[in-house]
Amino acid sequence: GRTGDLPPGKNLIFVGRLAAVKGVPILLEAFARVHKDHPDATLTLIGDGPERGRLEALARDLGVSQVVQFLGKRPHADMPGLLSSGDLAVIPSLMEATSVAALEAMACERVVVASDAGGIPEAVENGSTGYLIPRAHLQRLGDAVLDVLSLPEVERLQMGQAARRRVQEYFHGEREAAVLRD
C-alpha cells in the first residue's frame, strides 16, 4: 500500500548524482510547469552532488521548494521502497551509459520519462513502458510528464507492469554482467 498521505498519482521521483550532466535544472523547470496544472504534485530527488546548493536555490526561485524534497544519498537497500513511493521516475540525463536508475524504476513498475541519452532507449520503450524525449528538446519534459499524469490510472499501471516485464526479459543479469565487465 501507499505510505504516508501523499496523493496517489502525482509524485515524481529522480534518482542520480546532482551533477550537470544529469539535467536536473531542466527537471525543476519542467516540474514548476507541471505544478501549475497539478498543485498536489510533488518531486523527490534522491542523490547528492556538486549542484545540490544551486538546485535548491533554483527550486526556491521557481516557487516549488515546498513540494520538492532533496533526500540526499540513500543506501541502495532503500531504493525499491523509495521508487515505489513515487508514481513516475524522471531521468533527464544529457549523458548516460546504462541507466541503472531507469531499470530500477521499471523493476518497481514505475513509468519512466527520460531523455534518449546513451543506453536509456535500450531500456525505455517509448509509448509502452515510458516516454523518451530527445536530449536536444528537454523542454518537452514537462509535456511528457503532463501526458503521464493525464493517463487513466489503469493505463499507467499497465505501462508500469510492461516496464517490469521488460526488465525481467531483457536485463536479467544486467547488473552481474556489468560487474564482470568492470
Buried (B, 14 or more C-beta within 10 A) or exposed (E): EEEEEBEEBBBBBBBBBBBBBBBBBBBBBBBBBBBEEBEEBBBBBBBBBEBBEEBBEBBEEBEBBEBBBBBEEBEEEEBEEBBBBBBBBBBBBBEBEBBBBBBBBBBBBBBBBBBBBBBBBBBBBEEEBBBBBEBEEBEBBBBBBBEBBEBEEEEBEBBBEBBBEBBEEEBEEBEEEEEEEE
